[in-house]
Amino acid sequence: GGKYWQDSHRQHIVKDNRYYFDKAFMEFRRFLHNHVPEHQQELLALRNHIDYARFRQYWERHFKHDPLAKTKYPADVSWHVIRSYIKGSNSELFLEPEDYQSIEQKQQSVTFDTFKLVYEKVWEWYKELCNRDKLWDDQDLARLVLKEDLVRPQFPAIFCDESQDFTRLELEVILRLSLFSDKK
């Protein structure tokens, strides 16, 4: 790979077309955030974004005296359940324990008991934390983009690195961006 980029002709192509590359390749969160209208930007201030690292810090402070937390619903499992299921399954509502039971078993990555513990212990706390401190995560951004109809079918091809990490909600956004999803 290094020899490829050392070719001065290729370097000039990249340099001369930087504007197009910057528009064609973008981190998903930044791409979606760019679609949020200016009057809603403060609602999703970048300083209030919560990712897994930040969630884990909050989780560790809050659950440090709970002896069951580290074994029954650790930070990584809690984040996965909240992100993938509770917030990331449906653009209309949050997934509840009885809804989780109705998911096909091969689509369930945690037991019902784990889901229920995360829902009751962590989700309720996390929801309150986000409301109180005006925090938002990628699922909130995807939900807003879908609810407000902020993205339109405009791309004939969409390439996603690490696509296995996208939630159903984020995949719904990507599908909406595809020109092929707009056919009758």
C-alpha positions in Angstrom: 0.0 0.0 0.0 2.8 2.5 0.8 4.3 2.4 -2.7 0.9 3.2 -4.2 0.5 6.4 -2.2 4.2 7.5 -2.9 3.4 7.8 -6.6 3.4 11.6 -7.1 0.8 11.3 -9.8 -1.7 9.6 -7.4 -0.9 12.1 -4.7 -1.8 15.0 -7.1 -5.1 13.2 -8.1 -6.0 13.0 -4.4 -4.9 16.6 -3.7 -6.6 18.1 -6.8 -9.9 16.3 -5.9 -9.9 16.7 -2.1 -13.3 18.5 -2.2 -14.9 15.6 -4.0 -13.3 13.0 -1.7 -14.4 14.9 1.4 -18.0 14.9 0.1 -17.9 11.2 -0.9 -16.3 9.7 2.2 -17.6 10.7 5.6 -18.1 9.2 9.1 -21.7 8.2 9.4 -22.4 10.3 12.5 -20.9 13.4 10.8 -22.9 12.8 7.7 -26.2 12.5 9.5 -25.3 15.5 11.8 -24.8 17.6 8.7 -28.4 17.0 7.8 -29.8 18.4 11.0 -31.2 21.9 10.4 -29.4 24.8 12.1 -32.4 25.5 14.4 -32.0 22.0 15.9 -28.2 21.9 16.1 -28.2 22.9 19.8 -30.5 20.0 20.5 -27.7 17.7 19.2 -24.6 19.7 20.3 -21.5 17.7 19.6 -20.2 18.3 23.1 -23.3 16.3 24.4 -22.7 13.3 22.2 -22.4 10.0 24.2 -20.5 7.1 22.7 -19.5 3.8 24.4 -16.4 5.2 26.1 -18.4 8.1 27.7 -21.3 5.7 28.6 -18.9 3.4 30.3 -17.5 6.2 32.4 -21.0 7.2 33.5 -22.0 3.5 34.0 -18.9 2.8 36.2 -19.6 5.8 38.4 -23.3 5.0 38.8 -23.1 1.2 39.3 -19.8 0.9 41.1 -21.5 -0.1 44.4 -23.9 -2.6 42.7 -22.3 -6.1 43.2 -24.5 -7.6 40.4 -23.8 -5.0 37.8 -20.4 -6.2 36.6 -21.5 -9.7 36.2 -25.2 -9.5 35.3 -25.3 -6.3 33.2 -21.8 -4.9 32.6 -21.3 -1.7 30.7 -20.6 -3.3 27.3 -23.6 -5.6 27.5 -25.8 -2.7 28.7 -24.6 -0.5 25.8 -25.2 -3.3 23.3 -28.8 -3.9 24.6 -29.7 -0.2 24.7 -28.1 0.6 21.4 -29.1 -2.5 19.4 -32.5 -3.3 20.8 -34.1 -0.8 23.1 -33.2 2.3 20.9 -32.0 0.7 17.7 -34.7 -1.7 16.7 -37.5 0.7 15.7 -37.8 4.3 14.6 -41.2 4.7 16.2 -40.8 3.3 19.7 -38.4 1.9 22.3 -38.3 -1.9 22.6 -39.7 -3.2 25.8 -39.1 -6.6 27.5 -42.3 -8.1 26.1 -41.3 -6.9 22.6 -37.9 -8.5 23.0 -39.5 -11.9 23.7 -41.3 -11.7 20.3 -38.0 -11.3 18.4 -37.0 -14.4 16.6 -34.6 -16.3 18.9 -31.7 -16.3 16.5 -31.9 -12.5 16.4 -31.6 -12.3 20.2 -28.0 -11.9 21.4 -28.7 -11.8 25.1 -31.0 -13.8 27.3 -34.4 -12.4 28.2 -33.3 -12.1 31.8 -30.3 -10.0 30.8 -32.5 -7.8 28.5 -35.0 -7.3 31.4 -32.2 -6.4 33.9 -30.7 -3.8 31.5 -34.1 -2.4 30.7 -35.1 -2.0 34.4 -31.7 -1.0 35.9 -29.7 0.7 33.2 -32.2 1.9 30.6 -34.3 3.8 33.1 -31.1 5.4 34.6 -29.6 6.2 31.1 -32.8 7.7 29.8 -33.0 10.0 32.8 -29.3 10.9 32.5 -29.7 11.8 28.9 -32.8 13.9 29.5 -31.2 15.7 32.5 -27.9 16.4 30.9 -29.2 16.8 27.3 -27.0 13.9 26.1 -27.6 12.2 22.8 -26.3 9.1 21.1 -26.2 7.9 17.5 -29.6 6.3 17.8 -31.1 9.6 18.8 -29.5 11.2 15.7 -30.8 8.4 13.4 -34.3 8.6 14.9 -34.4 12.4 14.4 -33.2 12.1 10.8 -35.9 9.6 10.1 -38.7 11.3 12.0 -38.0 14.7 10.5 -37.5 13.2 7.0 -34.1 14.9 6.8 -32.5 12.5 4.3 -33.7 11.6 0.8 -32.7 8.9 -1.8 -29.8 10.4 -3.5 -27.0 7.9 -3.8 -26.7 5.1 -6.4 -24.1 3.3 -4.2 -23.3 3.5 -0.5 -20.3 1.8 1.0 -20.1 1.2 4.7 -17.1 0.0 6.7 -18.0 -2.1 9.8 -21.6 -2.5 8.6 -22.2 -5.2 11.1 -22.1 -2.5 13.8 -25.1 -0.7 12.4 -28.4 -1.0 14.1 -31.7 -1.6 12.3 -32.5 2.1 12.8 -29.2 3.1 11.1 -29.8 0.6 8.3 -33.2 2.2 7.8 -31.4 5.6 7.3 -29.0 4.0 4.8 -31.8 2.4 2.9 -33.6 5.7 2.7 -30.4 7.3 1.2 -30.3 4.7 -1.6 -31.8 5.8 -5.0 -32.9 2.2 -5.4 -35.2 2.4 -2.3 -37.2 5.1 -4.1 -38.5 3.0 -7.0 -42.2 2.4 -7.4 
